[in-house]
Amino acid sequence: MATKPHNLTEQLYTASRATPVARVAAILNYLAETTRRNAIKPGPNGTMVMTRIEELVASGPSQADIADALCLGRATVEKAISELRQVKALKAFRPGERANRCYPIEDQHRLRQISMGA
């Protein structure tokens, strides 16, 4: 049982032949948690209604923290996150939505595939 966490730590944080995108995807997939937040959406009769939204989010580390943990450059991590947004594994932010240290996941299955090198 102690081997599983050790193998995960080895996969995430040690020198690896995996691409930077795969390594960043692995750490974001590892950090993903379901969160709930309130959002205002148009209701059936045109009025604005407060609803509760559940989404999968990896939050906590900054891009610099991820770069340090994976022994990558910050620009490399920024480029990897951008690529993950382009392939729709991570949600792209709309103007005004940007949050530091927050990576909303759009498709966890795709993120997992990328982290395994697919």
Helices and strands as residue ranges (DSSP letters): H 3-13, H 20-31, E 32-42, E 48-59, H 63-70, H 74-86, E 102-105, H 108-115
